[in-house]
Amino acid sequence: MRKFFKNHLVTIAIYLVSILIVCSVTLSFYNNSVMENALEVKEQTDLVLRTVDEAFLNIRQMDISGRGYALMDEERFMFWSVEMAEEANLKNFKTLDSLLQIQGYRDPQNYRAVKDGFDRYIQLYEDMITKLKNDDLEGYKSILAEDYGKQFFEINDRFISKLRPYEEQLVKKAEKRYEEAVLSNTIVQLLLLIIGLPTLIFVITKLRREEKARTKLLMELRENNKEYVFNDGDKRFRGAKQILQTSISNFKKAAEYVDKVSSGDYEVQWEGLTAENEELNKHNLVGQLRQMKERMKNVDVENKKRIWLNEGISKLSEIIRNSEQDMNKLTYEATKYLCETMGAQQAGLFVYNKDEDTTEEYLDLRGVYAFDRKKYVNKKVEIGQGLVGQAYKEKDTIHLTEIPQNYHHIKSGLGDATPTSIIVVPMIYNEQIRAIIEMASFKAYEKHEIEFLEKAGEYIASAIATAKNNERTKLMVEQLQSQAEEMRAQEEELRQNMEELEATQEEMRRKERIMEEKYGNLEES
């Protein structure tokens, strides 16, 4: 046996080296296959989770769109139509069906429940939109009262709680297979090194070629990750494991980022994004996510502004209902509310009047806030005089943000105060200016605040017109009552005169009879 090994040592060594080479080559190809499989599994996993998030985003889009349409009663706020929701839902579950079948994922009960839940949510959304379009607000409220979203979220959570661990397990298994293949390849390389330098050189050459191929693939992965996901600006090569971990980490960050933005956290930042690499990430996934966040943030800000405006008008309407019978109370309460709501320091409400005798037109200060009431109680402003008169003449809002120190020389209805912002708004009803409100503040007003003030002016102008009509009606009633009293007094006086006249006539008839009797007696004599 020893002689056999001695005589055939070279052959044995060659066969052994050949076997090791075959093993090395096989393991190298296997490594490539495992790596490609790992990347494919990762891409599939990321696509599954991203598709699940997109499906849930579809729900949020329906919710925001439906509520916006319900609040504003304008179809332009319904940016997510039923057709768009159905198309997105069909696309998402078509992708999920294919991927989950490839991955061999089995959860028929929860997955079926989730699909049915999405279908029902879309049906409810379609019913709500239909009822809103038909002005069936009660029907819309009844659908909301069912609170199907809570039940659906529980169904979705059960599905996600099983899906996410399964996907993470797939990734871990792929990584583990790759690490095991690398370890086996390393053992074969050590054996080749021990057997002999020629064989080692050959094996090393082979491995270098394989390593270059792997490195190239990893470099392509890294560059694609930088181009399409996130570019940290680091050009150093940190190894296969670091590249894969970075890729996985970036997709996890993306999922968390989308989840936070969808939850209303618009202050979330992408970890690792700095001023140095911000320019590199304008057009990849990070850039798109940041743009999406800003768009959703702007939509949320606009929704809050609309809600603030609607609530302000609603409260103002209640104030008007409670004080529209008294002009003084109406003007003061409205001025006070607007001043507090707008954050102004002082305000004055001037009501349009016209002297019936002289036909003189003027603006009378009827509502004041943070003013000396006694000082301004009889203040009148002529048409065209100062900011108030100018606003009446031009029938347009005046907003000044650069106020000189000698502001009282501007002849504004606010007297000698020196604010940093002045706004004067005509209150128009039936194309006629009923009043002018002037506010002074230490802040400049935003566009939605000015829109609120102009909208509120329409309500107040209508209430002032109604109050004036009520005053005129009351005055006419009082005049009619006074005239009725005078007529009753005249009737009483006339009745008394008639009674006196009848008494006088009766006395004359009595005297006439006496005279006739005397005359008859004289003739008989």
Secondary structure, DSSP 8 states (H G I E B T S, - for coil): -HHHHHHTHHHHHHHHHHHHHHHHHHHHHHHHHHHHHHHHHHHHHHHHHHHHHHHHHHHHHHHHHHHHHHHH--GGG--S-HHHHHHHHHHHHHHHHHHHHHHT---HHHHHHHHHHHHHHHHHHHHHHHHHHTT-HHHHHHHHHT-HHHHHHHHHHHHHHHHHHHHHHHHHHHHHHHHHHHHHHHHHHHHHHHH-HHHHHHHHHHHHHHHHHHHHHHHHHHHHHHHHT---S------HHHHHHHHHHHHHHHHHHHHHHHTT-TT---TT--TTTTGGGSSSHHHHHHHHHHHHHHHHHHHHHHHHHHHHHHHHHHHHHHHTT-HHHHHHHHHHHHHHHHT-SEEEEEEEEE-TTT--EEEEEEEEESS-HHHHTT-EEETTSHHHHHHHHHTS-EEE----TTGGGG--TTTT---SEEEEEEEEETTEEEEEEEEEESS---HHHHHHHHHHHHHHHHHHHHHHHHHHHHHHHHHHHHHHHHHHHHHHHHHHHHHHHHHHHHHHHHHHHHHHHHHHHHHH-
